[in-house]
Amino acid sequence: MYEYTRKSGVEHVERIAAEKRKDARTARETLLACLHEQGALAHEYSQLREKSPQAGADIQRLKSEFQQRQPSQAAMMDQA
């Protein structure tokens, strides 16, 4: 009886350890994928900035246009 309990306890611990290793492997793979995507986005961003130095000014212009439209959109939503 004791041997069976001990054996099932060891198997249980081994199962938990295997699940933890799998979780760690999945987390590591997810982190690497995120880092790879971040690097790709940073590269793409730098290429866009090289192609168009005007891009930063365009972004600021679009932001200000959006902020100017926002109050009128909020007023329209309040009337609806």
N, C-alpha and C positions, 0 to 999 in steps of 0.2 A: 504494500500500500504506500509506504513512504517513498519507495523508488519511483512508483508511478507519479506521485504528486511532485516529486523533485524533477522528474523528466518533463512533465507537462509545464512546470514552472520555468525550466530552462528554455523550453520551446517557446513559451509565451514571451520571455525576455528577448529571445533571438528574433521573434516576429516583430516586436516593437522596435528593436535595433534596426532591422531591415527597413521598416517603414520610415524611421528617422533618416536613414541613409538615403532612401528614395526621396524624401521631402527635401533633404539638403541638396541632392543632385538636381532636383527640379528647380529649387530656388537659385542654385548656381547657374543653371542653364537660362533661367529667366533673366537674371542679372546680366549675364553675358549678352543676351539678345538685346536688352535695353541699352547697354553700353554701345553695342554695335550700331543700333538705330540712332543713338545720340550722336555718335561719331559721323554717321552718314548725313544726318541733318545739319550738323555743324559744317561739314564739307560743302553741302549744297548751299547753305546760307553764305559761306564765304565766296563761293563761285558766283552767286547772285549779286553779292555786293561788288565783286570785281567787274561784273558785266554792266552793272548799273549803279554808279555812285549816287544817282538821283533817288534810288530806292528808299533811303532813309527819309528824305524830304517828302516823298510820296506817301509814306506810311504816316508821317505826322499830319500831312494835309488830310488824308482820309480819316484819321482819328478826330481831327477838329471838325470836319464835316459831319461825322457821326454824332459828335457831342452837340453840335448845333441843331441837328434834326431830332435828337432824342427828346427835348422838351415838347416839341410839337407833336411827336408821336404819343407821348404820355398824355397830352391834352386830348388827342383824338380817342385814345383808349378810355379816358374818363367820361367822354361824351357818349360812348357806345353803351 
